[in-house]
Amino acid sequence: MAVKTLEVRPLQAPNPTSAVDFGVEIYNADLENLSEADFQTIRNAIYHSHVVVLKNQASLSAKAQFELTKRFDPTSESYGHGKTLDAKRSVLHPDLKTIPHQPQVQVIGNGLYDEYEGLKNIKLVHPHHKTFHKVAIPEEDDLDFTRFYRWHIDAALYALNPPKVTSLIAIKVPAGRRQTLRYDDGTGEEMDVPLGTTAFVSGQNMYNILSEEDQEFVRNAKVEYAPHPYIWMSPAKSRSDGLGMVSEGTELPLSDLPPVDESAIKILPMCWKNPVTGNLALQIHPSAIKAIHLPNGEVMTDLKEVRDLVHRLQRPAISPKYVYPHDWEEGDCVLFNNQGVLHSVVGAFSPEEQRLFRQCNLASSEGVEGPDGKLY
């Protein structure tokens, strides 16, 4: 049988006003038997285009998904969030299930399933913004309207290094329905999105559209993340645009957290350097931040000021024209540069709407590269 050549196409813009300039689709990839040449084509696409949609991968095994993800960082081993999912107080998705025979791969989605990949009688619940946002969309509008649940990077941000690449494959996708995504932040901005889309924005664009003054600032400032950040933030609530938390002093005191190893606290550059192109991306997890280390050596610790500053830097890049909301089809395997994009869960499902996905990411074997070329 003839080996098919990979076909790479730019992602189609979601609408005529879109300014999205990242993302490709790749056809004919045999991910169960991926040649080195084809892997290098995919890797090159990841670091130039950030979001890669590998089409027609419905039969991809969990083992091959793990092996593909690991190939971007061969010495990585552990799940990107480590044991943070085991913590009962963590805000990370409580309904995420680990595949017994491939523990680096998780199952997410919505609905009841008798059996999947060795998991029996599982109930999956799609994250809904009303569980995380300070103010929710009224119940009567729930199925017509939605929000960005939480803009984030896949990362523990404590003890473990941020994963390089995340893989996400659609096994079952609900048909048809669309929703209007509302920002509800006073701007009046909204956008039409497919039900259960995953939204992506480019960290490179987030940096590029800043003023020169802000670019200089973010090249030289660092972000300090809270220890055990997903437990620390658990009593707090999010802004309506999903871009960071409302400051009400509700975060858990350090004395209420699991034991803290000071050496495990992450202080990372605001900008991360692309290992292939050298371009900078503004990569900050806005919900987990605790302090900013300013270029002059001072440390900004007022949490509201910290959050307001980061929100001002990041908010322009999540405007509708810069957002790519992926319209999932069954068999789509999306790989994304987790050190070059932010993404968000989106969507409000009815209980009977079924969605089944697998995801995999691995804590990086090395730190992220800052603008100065150092690893952090």
N, C-alpha and C positions, 0 to 999 in steps of 0.2 A: 504494500500500500504506500502510495506517495506521501511523503511528509509535507504537511501544509505549511506555508510561510506565514508568519505572524502578520496580521493586518492591523495597522495602528491608525486610528482616526481621532481627530479632535472631538471632544464632547460638544454636543449641540447646545447652544446657549438656551437657557430656560425661557427667555422671552426677548423681544426686539430691543428692549432698553438695557439688557444685561451688559455689564462690563467685566464679566467673569473671563479671565484669560488663562485658566489652568484646567487640567484634566484631559485624559484621553480614554478612548475605548480600544481594547485589543481583542481581536478575533483569532480563532484557530490555535489557541494556546493549549497544549496537552500538559496540564499541571501534574498529572500522575507520573509522567515520564518527561520531565522538563530538561531539555538540553542546556548546556552551559551558555551557548550562544543566545538561546531564547530567554534564559534568565537574565542575561546581561541587557537584552533589549528592554525587558520589563523593569530592571533596576534603573536603567538610564531614564526610562519614562517616569519612574517614581520621583527622581531627583530633579527632573526638568519640568514635570507637569503636576506632581504632587498627589493627584488622585487618578488612579488607574482602574478602569472597569474592565475586568476580564469576563467576556460574555460566554454564555452557554456552558456553565460549570456546575450544573445541577447534580451531576454524579460525583463530584469531587469528594473524596473521603476526608474524614477528620484528620487522619494521619498525614495525608498529602498536604492538607491546609497548614498543619503545624510545621511540616518540613519546609514548605514554601516560605512561611513567615520567618522561620529560623535561618533560612538561607541568606537573609539580609544581614544577619548578625550571628555567625555560626557558633560562637562560644557563649551565646546567651542560653539560659536554661529555664528560669522561673517565670511564672505568669507576671505580667507587668505591674499588677496591683498587689502582688505578694499575698499575704494573709489578711489584707484589709477587708476583704469581702466576708471574712469569718466574724468580724466584729459586729455584734448585734446593734450597736449604736451608729454604725457608719451610714452615710447618706448614699453610698454606692448601691447600685441596683439590688434590692433584696431578693428578687425573683430570678436572678441569674443562676443557671445550673451548670455544673462542671460535668463534662462527659467522662464517665468512669474509665474507659479504656484509653482516653487521650486527655489527661487532666489539664493540659495547657489550653484546651479549647472549651469555650463556654457556649451554652445555648441561651438565647434571649428571644423574646417575642410576646405573643398575646394569645390566650386561649388554653383549652384543655387538650392534653395529648395522652393517649393510653400508653404509648411507648415511642421513644426516639433515642437511638444510639445507646441503648442499654438503660436509659432512664425510664422509670415506670410511673404512670399516673401523675404526670407533671402538670402543674398549673403555671402558666407564664402570664405576667401582667406588664403591659407596656408602660413605662414611666409616664406619669401625667403631671403636668405643671402644677396642679392644685396641691400636690403633696410637697412642693418645694418652693413655690413662689409666695411672696408676701400677700399679694392680691391676685385672686384667680378670676378667670372669665366666668360670668354667671352660668349656672347649671343649664339654663334653657338655651344657651348659645353654644354649649359644649361640643356638639358634633359638627357644627358648621365652622367653628373658629378654633384656633390653636395658638401655641407659642413655641419659641425656642425653649426647650426644657432647661438646658445648662450648657453654655459654651465651655469647652474644655479641651485639654490634652489628655490622652490616655497615659496616666502616670500616677504612681503611688506618692511621689513628691516627698517621701520620707524613706531613708535607708536605701531605696532602689533607684537606679537611673531610669529616666524616661525611655520607653521603648522607641525603637527607630521606625518600625512599620507596624500597622495594624491591618489584619485581614478580616473581612466581614462578608459572609456569603448568604444570599437569600435562598432559602429552601421553599418557603411558602409565603406568598405576598397576597394581601387582600385586594380584591379587584375594584378598580374604578373610581371610588369616591375621592373627591378633593376637598381641601379646607382652605380657609383664609387665615393666614398667619398674621397675628397682630403683635406689634411691638409694645403698645400701651405704655409708652414712655413720654407722652406729651408731644411727640413728633407727628402723630397721625399716620406713620408709615405702616404698610401692610403688604403682603404678597400672597399670591395664589400658589399653593403647594400640593403635591400628591399626598394622599394619606400615608402617614408613617414614613415620610421622607427622612433621610439623614442629610443635614445641612452642613456644608463646608464653606470656610473662607480661607483665603491665602494669608499666611503670616508674612509672606514677602510683600504682598500688596499692602498689608496693614502697616508695614514699615515704610514703604515707598510713598504713600500718600500723606505721611506726616510732614510738617514744616521742617525746614533744615534745623531749626533750633531744637525741635523735639527729637529729630533723628540723632543729633549729637547727644542729647540727654539719654536716650534709650540705648545707645551704643556703649555708654559708660556707667549706667546704673544697673543694679542687681535687685532681684526679688528674693526675699526670705519667706519661705513657706512655713506654715504652722506645723508643729510636730503632730503626727497622726491627724492630718488635716481633715479627713472625711468624718472623723469622730468629733474633732474640735468644732467644726462648723454645724454639727447636726441640729442644734436647737435654733439656728439662724435661718432666715428665709431669703430668697433670691429677689433681685430686681425683676421687673416684668419682661425685660428684653433678654433675660437669661444670662446677662453678662456681669456676673458678680453678685455679691450679697448686699442686703440692706443692713446698715449698721445700727443695731439697737442694744449692743452690749450683751447679747444672749449667748455668745460663743462660750464653750466650756472652759473653765479655768484649767491651767496646766495640772493642778492637783487632782482633777477629775479624769484625766487621761490615763491610758496605760503608761507604764514606765517609759520615760523619755531618755534616749541616748543622745546627748548633745552633738556627738559626732555624726549622727544620722540625719540631723536637720539639714534641709537643702537650701542653699543660697546659690541661685542660678542667674546667669546673665539675662537681661530682658531680651536681647537679640541672640539668636542661634545661627551659626554659619552652615550653609548647605555644603556637604562634603564633596559634591561634584562641581557645582557652579560657583561656589564661594559667595553667593548672594546671602544677604541677611534677612531673617524673618523675625518679626516681633512675636515671641512665643511666651505668653504669660497665661497661667491658669488663674482666671480672675477670682474664682470662689475660694481658693486655698491660700491666697496671699495673706501675710501677717505684717510684713514690714518692707520698706524699700531702703536699700543701701545707696545713698546718693553719690554722684561722682566726686563730690568734695570730701567724702569719707564719713559724713554724718549719716545717721540712721533715722528715717522717718518711721515713727511707731504709732502715731495716732491712726487707728484703724479706719476711721471714716475718711480722713485725708488720703490715706494710702489707696483705699478703694476708689475714691473720687478721681484721683490722678490716673490710675490705671484705666478706669472707665473712659475718661476723656481721651486717652491715647488709643484705646481699642474700638470705641463705638463707631467712628466713621467707617471702618472696614466691614461692619456687619450691616450696613445699609443695604436695602434690597438689591441694588444693581450689582453688588459684589458677592452675593450669596449664591452658591450652587446647591440647589435642593435636588438630590438624586432621585429620579423616578425609577424605583426598584422594579426589576423584572426577575421572575424566578430563574435562578441560575447565574445571576450577577455575582461575581466575586470581586469586591472592591478592596484594593490595596491603597492605603494612603500614607503619605509621609507624615508620621506623627510628630516629627520635629520641624514641620514646615506648614502645617495647617491647624486650625481649630475646627471643631465640629460640634454638632448638637443633635440630640434626639429631638424629634418633632412628632406631634400627632396626638389626637384623642380618639380612642377606639371604643366601640361598643363591645360588650363581653363576648359576643358571638363572632366578632371579626378576628380571623386567625392570621397570625404572623409568626413565622419560625425562621430564625437566623442563627448562624454560628459565628463566633468571633474568636480571634486569637491575637494576642500581642505578648511580647516577652521583654522583661526588664533588660535594658541595654547592658552589654558587657563593659561599656565605657561611658564616661560622662558626655555631656553635650559640649560642642565647641562654641566658644564665645567669639565676639568680634576680634579679640586679641590673639586668637589662634590657640588659646589654652583650653584644656578640658576641665569641666566643672561637674 
